[in-house]
């Protein structure tokens, strides 16, 4: 079972989340649930071996966005996904540039949240459809000059792949659309990692939305 945690101050939502992922899901198990970043820091134990942490933004005390950096200092290679009702561009960009690797809205059902998390495991990104559309719309005017790394320019194919990753597509969905095999796609992904100086899809998302990285 894939172990996940949630940081959510709404008790009703927190309890329903725990019940679903501990009793109904066949893929995940919620092993840790608290109502603030401060409590997560205080009670977190490395033996939990968390693979996902879902974090609300509007929390008592430290906000979820500010808490991402503190959480990252405790966990290694754990996906931090924002789970919130906020659908404004400012919140989305702040969350992703702070280090979150996904952004889900609370209007999703628990089953849909589970599906999004499974996408991440399959090398995708957890992103509500509304959020993905907002991001794509925001960057469409810059499509002709998406961005250029400090030393090497990305190819048009690599830019396409990054856009698909941001849109939450899995390797299996991206490859046939671009006429590539999975291995061929992975070759391009490795090239993207090298050119942008990152080591993961989370790093791609974070760097993609870094204002200093755009032309």
PAZAZA-918876 format. One line per field, with one value per residue: residue in three letters; residue number from 1; x, y, z of N, C-alpha, C in turn. Coordinates in Angstrom, 2 decimals. Layout:
// residues N
r (ALA/...)
k (NUM/...)
n_east (X/...)
n_north (Y/...)
n_up (Z/...)
ca_east (X/...)
ca_north (Y/...)
ca_up (Z/...)
c_east (X/...)
c_north (Y/...)
c_up (Z/...)
This chain:
// residues 215
r (UNK/UNK/UNK/UNK/UNK/UNK/UNK/UNK/UNK/UNK/UNK/UNK/UNK/UNK/UNK/UNK/UNK/UNK/UNK/UNK/UNK/UNK/UNK/UNK/UNK/UNK/UNK/UNK/UNK/UNK/UNK/UNK/UNK/UNK/UNK/UNK/UNK/UNK/UNK/UNK/UNK/UNK/UNK/UNK/UNK/UNK/UNK/UNK/UNK/UNK/UNK/UNK/UNK/UNK/UNK/UNK/UNK/UNK/UNK/UNK/UNK/UNK/UNK/UNK/UNK/UNK/UNK/UNK/UNK/UNK/UNK/UNK/UNK/UNK/UNK/UNK/UNK/UNK/UNK/UNK/UNK/UNK/UNK/UNK/UNK/UNK/UNK/UNK/UNK/UNK/UNK/UNK/UNK/UNK/UNK/UNK/UNK/UNK/UNK/UNK/UNK/UNK/UNK/UNK/UNK/UNK/UNK/UNK/UNK/UNK/UNK/UNK/UNK/UNK/UNK/UNK/UNK/UNK/UNK/UNK/UNK/UNK/UNK/UNK/UNK/UNK/UNK/UNK/UNK/UNK/UNK/UNK/UNK/UNK/UNK/UNK/UNK/UNK/UNK/UNK/UNK/UNK/UNK/UNK/UNK/UNK/UNK/UNK/UNK/UNK/UNK/UNK/UNK/UNK/UNK/UNK/UNK/UNK/UNK/UNK/UNK/UNK/UNK/UNK/UNK/UNK/UNK/UNK/UNK/UNK/UNK/UNK/UNK/UNK/UNK/UNK/UNK/UNK/UNK/UNK/UNK/UNK/UNK/UNK/UNK/UNK/UNK/UNK/UNK/UNK/UNK/UNK/UNK/UNK/UNK/UNK/UNK/UNK/UNK/UNK/UNK/UNK/UNK/UNK/UNK/UNK/UNK/UNK/UNK/UNK/UNK/UNK/UNK/UNK/UNK)
k (1/2/3/4/5/6/7/8/9/10/11/12/13/14/15/16/17/18/19/20/21/22/23/24/25/26/27/28/29/30/31/32/33/34/35/36/37/38/39/40/41/42/43/44/45/46/47/48/49/50/51/52/53/54/55/56/57/58/59/60/61/62/63/64/65/66/67/68/69/70/71/72/73/74/75/76/77/78/79/80/81/82/83/84/85/86/87/88/89/90/91/92/93/94/95/96/97/98/99/100/101/102/103/104/105/106/107/108/109/110/111/112/113/114/115/116/117/118/119/120/121/122/123/124/125/126/127/128/129/130/131/132/133/134/135/136/137/138/139/140/141/142/143/144/145/146/147/148/149/150/151/152/153/154/155/156/157/158/159/160/161/162/163/164/165/166/167/168/169/170/171/172/173/174/175/176/177/178/179/180/181/182/183/184/185/186/187/188/189/190/191/192/193/194/195/196/197/198/199/200/201/202/203/204/205/206/207/208/209/210/211/212/213/214/215)
n_east (0.83/0.44/1.70/0.19/-0.22/-2.18/-2.60/-4.81/-7.18/-9.92/-12.02/-14.08/-13.61/-11.03/-11.39/-13.07/-11.39/-9.35/-10.84/-11.68/-9.22/-8.06/-9.80/-11.36/-9.89/-7.83/-5.29/-3.97/-2.99/-3.91/-1.82/-1.19/-2.46/-3.01/-3.82/-2.36/0.64/2.58/2.02/2.52/5.29/6.10/5.21/5.95/7.40/10.12/9.83/7.36/7.46/6.38/4.83/3.25/2.09/-0.66/-1.64/-3.44/-4.08/-5.08/-4.46/-4.48/-2.15/0.95/0.79/-0.20/1.32/3.65/4.50/5.47/8.26/9.31/8.34/9.67/12.22/12.09/11.25/12.15/12.20/9.41/6.17/4.62/1.50/-0.76/-3.93/-6.79/-9.32/-8.83/-8.60/-7.22/-4.85/-2.58/-2.30/-1.91/0.51/2.28/2.27/3.34/5.86/6.96/7.62/5.78/4.45/2.11/-1.36/-4.42/-7.97/-10.59/-13.06/-13.02/-13.92/-13.24/-12.49/-11.62/-9.44/-7.77/-7.28/-5.80/-3.50/-2.48/-1.73/0.55/2.37/2.73/4.52/3.35/1.61/-0.08/-2.95/-5.76/-8.31/-9.32/-7.28/-5.11/-6.03/-6.08/-3.35/-2.31/-3.69/-2.62/0.01/-0.12/0.16/2.91/3.81/5.39/7.91/8.72/10.59/14.10/16.82/19.72/22.06/21.55/19.23/15.90/14.35/11.56/10.06/10.76/9.70/7.00/6.67/7.16/4.95/2.87/3.46/3.02/0.34/-0.52/-0.35/0.42/3.35/2.53/0.35/1.43/3.44/2.27/0.84/2.80/4.05/6.01/8.00/7.87/10.46/11.73/10.50/11.41/14.05/14.00/13.05/15.18/16.99/15.76/15.95/18.72/19.29/17.83/18.81/17.70/16.35/14.02/10.44/9.06/10.94/11.05/8.48/8.64/10.77/9.81/7.85/9.27/9.82/12.18/13.16/12.00/11.94)
n_north (-1.20/2.24/4.83/7.67/11.08/13.66/17.14/19.02/21.28/21.19/19.25/17.44/16.95/15.97/13.61/12.15/11.78/10.22/7.93/7.01/6.49/4.68/2.57/2.09/2.44/0.58/1.01/2.96/4.11/6.03/7.21/9.18/12.10/15.45/18.76/21.04/22.68/22.99/20.92/18.74/18.95/18.61/16.02/14.29/11.28/9.52/6.84/6.49/6.54/8.04/8.55/10.35/13.62/15.46/18.76/21.37/24.84/27.15/27.19/27.01/29.08/28.56/28.88/26.56/26.87/28.25/26.30/24.22/24.30/23.79/21.23/19.82/19.74/17.72/15.40/13.01/12.81/12.78/13.24/16.35/17.54/20.08/20.52/22.03/24.65/26.90/28.55/30.48/32.23/33.29/31.80/29.24/29.49/30.35/28.11/26.07/27.12/27.15/24.58/22.52/19.63/19.25/20.22/20.14/20.51/20.88/20.28/17.93/14.46/11.93/9.61/10.64/12.13/10.07/8.88/10.91/10.90/8.40/8.93/10.46/8.58/7.22/8.77/11.23/14.32/15.68/17.35/19.36/19.56/22.19/23.75/23.03/24.00/26.73/27.27/26.65/28.53/30.86/30.79/30.62/33.01/33.21/31.17/30.99/31.59/29.88/29.18/29.58/27.74/28.49/27.82/26.06/25.79/24.66/22.12/22.20/19.90/19.10/21.21/20.74/18.33/19.14/20.82/18.95/17.44/19.35/19.55/17.27/14.82/11.35/9.29/7.26/8.40/10.61/9.69/8.21/10.30/12.03/10.41/8.70/6.08/4.67/4.50/6.24/8.63/8.87/9.32/11.94/13.21/12.88/14.51/16.98/17.18/17.42/19.81/21.70/21.46/19.92/17.17/15.76/15.37/17.06/19.03/20.08/21.21/23.13/24.76/25.60/27.45/29.48/32.85/34.12/32.49/32.77/34.22)
n_up (0.00/-0.73/1.11/2.52/3.67/5.26/5.60/7.02/8.17/8.41/10.11/9.40/6.68/6.84/8.30/6.59/4.45/5.62/6.25/3.71/2.35/4.02/4.35/2.04/-0.31/-2.51/-3.15/-1.65/1.65/4.35/6.68/8.42/9.77/10.30/11.62/11.07/9.84/11.75/13.58/11.96/11.58/14.22/14.97/12.96/11.75/10.50/10.03/9.00/6.27/4.05/0.89/-0.37/0.42/1.19/1.18/2.65/1.87/3.27/6.37/9.99/11.72/10.22/6.70/4.09/1.75/2.59/4.26/2.69/2.15/4.69/5.14/3.14/4.16/5.93/4.65/2.10/-1.36/-1.46/-2.67/-2.68/-2.57/-3.22/-1.81/-2.13/-1.95/-3.30/-6.35/-7.72/-9.77/-8.48/-6.08/-7.14/-8.66/-6.64/-4.98/-6.65/-7.33/-4.86/-4.39/-4.42/-6.03/-7.31/-7.79/-6.56/-6.58/-4.16/-5.12/-6.41/-6.34/-3.85/-5.12/-7.56/-6.70/-5.86/-8.36/-9.60/-8.00/-8.63/-11.21/-10.84/-9.90/-12.20/-13.59/-14.15/-13.45/-10.66/-11.17/-11.10/-13.61/-14.08/-13.05/-14.67/-17.13/-16.57/-16.22/-18.76/-20.34/-19.28/-20.16/-22.91/-24.59/-24.66/-26.12/-28.48/-27.64/-25.41/-23.20/-22.46/-21.40/-19.36/-20.81/-22.99/-25.65/-25.52/-27.51/-29.83/-29.53/-26.95/-25.50/-25.97/-24.59/-21.94/-21.60/-21.72/-19.43/-17.42/-17.80/-16.65/-17.93/-18.48/-19.18/-20.89/-22.12/-23.40/-25.19/-27.54/-28.69/-29.59/-31.35/-30.42/-28.89/-25.55/-24.53/-26.29/-25.59/-22.95/-23.47/-24.47/-22.18/-20.41/-21.68/-21.31/-18.52/-18.31/-19.71/-18.28/-15.81/-13.68/-11.72/-11.59/-12.27/-10.64/-10.23/-12.80/-13.02/-10.99/-11.90/-14.33/-13.73/-12.64/-12.54/-13.27/-15.16/-17.58/-20.86)
ca_east (0.00/1.16/1.38/-0.02/-0.60/-2.92/-2.57/-6.11/-7.76/-11.35/-12.08/-14.97/-12.92/-9.87/-11.85/-13.58/-10.20/-8.72/-11.69/-11.65/-7.92/-7.65/-10.75/-11.98/-8.90/-6.99/-3.96/-3.35/-3.34/-3.61/-1.18/-0.85/-3.36/-2.94/-4.54/-1.48/2.04/3.32/1.84/3.22/6.71/6.30/4.91/6.40/8.37/10.64/9.38/6.09/7.81/5.32/5.09/2.48/1.54/-1.63/-1.59/-4.36/-3.38/-5.56/-4.32/-4.19/-0.70/1.67/-0.01/0.30/2.36/4.88/4.89/6.11/9.71/9.58/8.07/10.74/13.41/11.87/10.97/13.01/11.51/7.98/5.37/3.80/0.39/-1.69/-5.34/-7.36/-10.47/-8.36/-8.36/-6.70/-3.51/-1.55/-2.12/-1.38/1.91/3.05/2.40/4.24/7.21/7.47/8.12/4.71/4.51/0.77/-2.34/-5.75/-9.05/-11.45/-14.31/-12.85/-14.33/-12.11/-12.07/-10.86/-8.15/-6.99/-6.86/-4.74/-2.29/-1.96/-1.08/1.88/3.18/3.00/5.33/2.56/1.54/-1.43/-3.44/-7.17/-8.49/-9.46/-5.95/-4.31/-6.50/-5.65/-1.92/-2.11/-4.17/-1.69/1.27/-0.33/0.76/4.36/4.07/6.44/9.22/8.37/11.69/15.42/17.72/20.86/23.11/21.09/17.82/15.07/13.74/10.10/9.54/10.95/8.71/5.73/6.67/7.00/3.56/2.05/3.71/2.31/-1.08/-0.85/-0.37/1.39/4.20/1.74/-0.54/2.22/4.23/1.59/0.43/3.97/4.61/7.23/7.92/8.13/11.90/12.05/10.04/12.31/15.29/13.77/12.91/16.54/17.58/15.16/16.58/20.11/19.31/17.23/19.55/16.85/16.46/12.70/9.33/8.75/11.90/10.63/7.33/9.10/11.59/8.97/7.10/10.17/9.76/13.52/13.56/11.35/12.53)
ca_north (0.00/3.50/5.59/9.09/11.88/14.86/18.26/19.63/21.72/20.88/17.92/16.56/16.55/15.17/12.28/11.43/11.42/9.09/6.74/6.51/5.95/3.60/1.47/1.83/2.41/-0.64/1.45/3.87/4.05/7.27/6.80/10.34/13.21/16.51/19.95/22.20/22.43/22.90/19.58/17.79/19.04/18.11/14.59/13.47/10.23/8.97/5.45/6.49/6.27/8.65/8.77/11.54/14.48/16.39/19.91/22.48/26.12/27.97/26.45/27.85/29.22/28.63/28.48/25.39/27.25/28.50/25.06/23.27/24.31/23.14/19.81/19.26/19.53/16.49/14.24/12.82/12.26/12.64/14.17/17.26/17.96/21.00/20.11/23.28/25.19/28.12/28.31/31.69/32.07/33.62/30.65/28.13/29.75/30.36/26.73/25.31/27.64/26.86/23.21/21.54/18.95/19.08/21.17/19.56/21.27/20.07/19.90/16.56/13.40/11.18/8.69/11.41/12.45/8.85/8.73/11.88/10.44/7.28/9.53/10.89/7.37/6.84/9.83/12.40/15.37/15.79/18.67/19.43/20.06/23.65/24.33/22.82/24.95/28.08/27.38/26.67/29.82/31.89/30.76/30.57/34.13/33.06/29.86/31.04/31.65/29.29/29.59/29.10/27.56/29.40/27.46/25.36/26.02/23.46/21.90/22.32/18.64/19.13/22.15/20.03/17.34/19.87/21.28/17.79/17.09/20.35/19.27/16.07/13.63/10.30/8.92/6.43/9.28/11.55/9.02/8.00/11.59/12.59/9.42/8.18/4.94/5.10/4.71/7.46/9.74/8.98/9.94/13.38/13.68/12.98/15.70/18.12/17.24/17.90/21.20/22.59/21.24/19.36/15.72/15.13/16.11/18.14/20.08/20.70/22.07/24.26/25.66/26.11/28.61/30.46/34.02/34.44/31.52/33.11/35.29)
ca_up (0.00/-0.83/2.33/2.32/4.84/4.91/6.54/6.73/9.44/8.46/10.70/8.63/5.46/7.23/8.71/5.42/3.70/6.33/6.12/2.33/1.96/4.92/4.33/0.74/-1.38/-2.60/-3.56/-0.70/3.06/5.06/7.94/9.24/9.48/11.30/11.19/10.86/9.47/13.00/14.14/11.09/11.92/15.58/15.15/11.84/12.03/9.24/9.87/8.28/4.87/3.24/-0.53/-0.74/1.47/0.66/2.08/2.44/1.88/4.39/7.62/11.15/11.86/8.95/5.55/3.39/0.79/3.34/4.92/1.76/2.36/5.98/4.95/2.30/4.98/6.71/3.80/0.93/-2.53/-1.18/-3.47/-1.89/-3.42/-2.59/-1.92/-1.66/-2.69/-3.97/-7.77/-8.32/-10.36/-7.50/-5.18/-7.93/-8.98/-5.40/-4.51/-7.52/-7.23/-3.51/-4.39/-4.54/-7.33/-7.84/-7.27/-6.72/-5.97/-3.30/-5.77/-6.88/-5.43/-3.31/-6.17/-8.55/-6.08/-5.94/-9.75/-9.85/-7.32/-9.41/-12.37/-10.42/-9.84/-13.59/-14.16/-14.55/-12.43/-10.11/-11.50/-11.45/-14.98/-14.08/-12.79/-15.88/-18.16/-16.18/-16.49/-20.21/-20.83/-18.83/-20.91/-24.35/-25.33/-24.72/-26.73/-29.48/-26.96/-24.11/-22.35/-22.88/-20.26/-19.34/-21.76/-24.19/-25.98/-25.62/-28.81/-29.81/-29.00/-25.50/-24.98/-26.00/-23.51/-20.68/-21.53/-21.39/-18.03/-16.64/-17.97/-15.90/-18.76/-18.17/-20.31/-21.79/-22.88/-24.20/-26.24/-28.82/-29.27/-30.27/-32.25/-29.81/-27.98/-24.18/-24.41/-27.02/-24.77/-21.81/-23.97/-24.51/-20.80/-19.87/-22.29/-20.62/-17.20/-18.46/-20.14/-17.27/-14.57/-12.64/-11.66/-11.44/-12.86/-9.71/-10.52/-14.05/-12.72/-10.19/-12.70/-15.41/-13.26/-12.06/-13.40/-13.76/-16.18/-18.83/-21.67)
c_east (0.87/0.73/1.28/-0.41/-1.40/-2.77/-3.78/-6.79/-9.26/-11.52/-12.94/-14.29/-11.76/-10.29/-12.38/-12.43/-9.53/-9.53/-11.61/-10.33/-7.41/-8.55/-11.27/-10.97/-8.09/-5.56/-3.22/-3.80/-2.94/-3.08/-0.89/-1.76/-3.32/-3.60/-3.67/-0.09/2.86/3.22/2.53/4.70/7.00/6.18/5.40/7.49/8.81/10.18/8.04/6.29/6.72/5.76/4.34/2.07/0.61/-1.79/-2.62/-3.56/-3.77/-5.58/-4.13/-2.68/-0.06/0.79/0.60/1.42/3.68/5.41/5.61/7.60/10.09/9.37/9.19/12.02/13.31/11.76/11.92/12.20/10.04/7.22/4.50/2.75/-0.50/-3.10/-6.17/-8.60/-10.07/-7.98/-7.86/-5.26/-2.41/-1.26/-1.47/0.12/2.78/3.29/3.42/5.67/7.81/8.00/7.06/4.76/3.14/-0.18/-3.73/-6.78/-9.99/-12.80/-14.21/-13.41/-13.08/-11.59/-11.24/-9.49/-7.23/-6.45/-5.72/-3.43/-1.65/-1.26/0.36/2.84/3.60/3.71/4.54/2.64/0.10/-1.93/-4.93/-7.32/-8.60/-8.11/-5.08/-4.72/-6.04/-4.16/-1.65/-2.53/-3.19/-0.45/1.10/0.27/2.27/4.77/5.24/7.83/9.04/9.40/12.99/16.27/18.95/21.89/22.57/19.61/17.08/14.50/12.23/9.47/9.64/9.98/7.33/5.61/6.46/5.55/2.63/2.23/2.97/0.81/-1.50/-0.88/0.71/2.25/3.40/0.77/0.25/2.86/3.47/1.17/1.57/4.63/5.89/6.96/8.16/9.62/12.34/11.65/10.99/13.65/15.16/13.67/14.29/17.25/17.05/15.80/17.98/20.14/18.78/17.85/18.64/16.92/15.11/11.63/8.91/9.67/11.54/9.49/7.78/9.87/10.78/8.25/7.98/10.24/11.11/13.95/12.96/12.09/11.74)
c_north (1.25/4.39/7.08/9.76/13.07/15.90/19.12/20.01/21.47/19.43/16.96/16.06/15.64/13.74/11.48/10.96/10.19/7.82/6.14/5.83/4.86/2.38/1.11/1.72/1.12/-0.28/2.22/3.60/5.38/6.91/7.97/11.49/14.22/17.77/21.19/21.77/22.21/21.50/18.52/17.76/18.39/16.59/13.70/12.49/9.62/7.55/5.37/6.19/6.78/8.81/10.00/12.30/15.47/17.53/20.96/23.78/26.97/27.16/27.41/27.92/29.36/28.15/27.25/25.72/27.49/27.22/24.08/23.17/23.60/21.62/19.15/18.99/18.23/15.24/14.20/12.18/11.96/13.69/15.03/17.86/18.92/20.51/21.22/23.66/26.43/27.83/29.57/31.48/32.30/32.43/29.49/28.32/29.75/28.95/25.95/25.81/27.41/25.43/22.14/20.92/18.66/20.03/20.63/20.42/20.34/19.74/18.52/15.58/12.69/10.19/9.41/11.81/11.24/8.64/9.68/11.45/9.27/7.79/9.92/9.71/6.94/7.97/11.01/13.48/15.48/17.21/18.60/20.01/21.58/24.33/24.20/23.80/26.37/28.28/27.48/28.02/30.94/31.96/30.71/31.76/34.01/31.77/29.89/31.12/31.17/29.62/28.97/28.92/28.44/29.10/26.90/25.60/24.69/23.35/22.05/21.06/18.62/20.09/21.52/19.07/18.03/20.33/20.13/17.39/18.06/20.08/17.97/14.79/12.64/10.02/8.13/7.25/10.19/10.87/8.83/9.30/12.22/11.61/8.82/6.88/5.48/5.38/5.98/8.70/9.96/9.59/11.46/13.96/13.85/14.22/16.97/18.30/17.87/19.38/22.16/22.41/20.82/17.84/15.01/15.96/17.25/19.33/20.82/21.67/23.32/25.26/26.31/27.38/29.62/31.67/34.37/33.54/31.84/34.23/36.56)
c_up (0.00/0.34/2.04/3.63/4.36/6.02/6.20/8.04/9.54/8.92/9.89/7.37/5.79/7.57/7.52/4.53/4.31/6.13/4.72/2.02/2.89/4.83/2.93/-0.41/-1.34/-2.97/-2.48/0.73/3.71/6.45/8.88/8.83/10.62/10.75/11.00/10.46/10.73/13.62/13.27/11.44/13.27/15.68/14.00/12.27/10.71/8.98/9.15/6.80/3.92/1.79/-1.05/0.52/0.81/1.65/1.69/2.46/3.08/5.68/8.78/11.36/10.51/7.80/4.88/2.42/1.50/3.98/4.02/2.02/3.64/5.87/4.17/3.09/5.78/5.86/2.61/-0.18/-2.25/-1.99/-2.55/-2.82/-2.65/-2.84/-1.29/-2.46/-3.48/-5.41/-8.46/-8.77/-9.34/-6.60/-5.91/-8.18/-7.73/-4.89/-5.32/-7.43/-5.84/-3.42/-4.45/-5.93/-7.91/-7.17/-7.59/-5.99/-5.21/-3.92/-6.42/-5.87/-4.91/-4.34/-7.24/-8.00/-6.15/-7.36/-10.09/-9.19/-8.08/-10.67/-12.05/-10.40/-11.24/-14.33/-14.70/-13.50/-11.97/-10.32/-11.83/-12.85/-15.05/-13.91/-14.04/-16.97/-17.85/-16.50/-17.99/-20.78/-20.48/-19.70/-22.42/-25.10/-25.50/-25.44/-27.71/-28.88/-25.54/-23.06/-22.85/-21.64/-20.39/-20.43/-23.08/-24.42/-26.07/-27.03/-28.69/-29.23/-27.48/-24.84/-24.93/-24.83/-22.17/-20.52/-21.15/-19.93/-17.11/-16.67/-17.29/-16.71/-18.33/-19.40/-21.36/-22.64/-23.82/-25.41/-27.55/-29.49/-30.07/-31.22/-31.74/-29.07/-26.57/-23.98/-25.14/-26.24/-23.60/-22.22/-23.99/-23.10/-20.16/-20.42/-21.62/-19.25/-17.30/-18.78/-19.08/-15.89/-13.40/-12.72/-11.55/-12.12/-11.96/-9.94/-11.80/-13.79/-11.98/-11.05/-13.82/-14.99/-12.53/-13.00/-14.01/-14.90/-17.54/-19.55/-21.42)
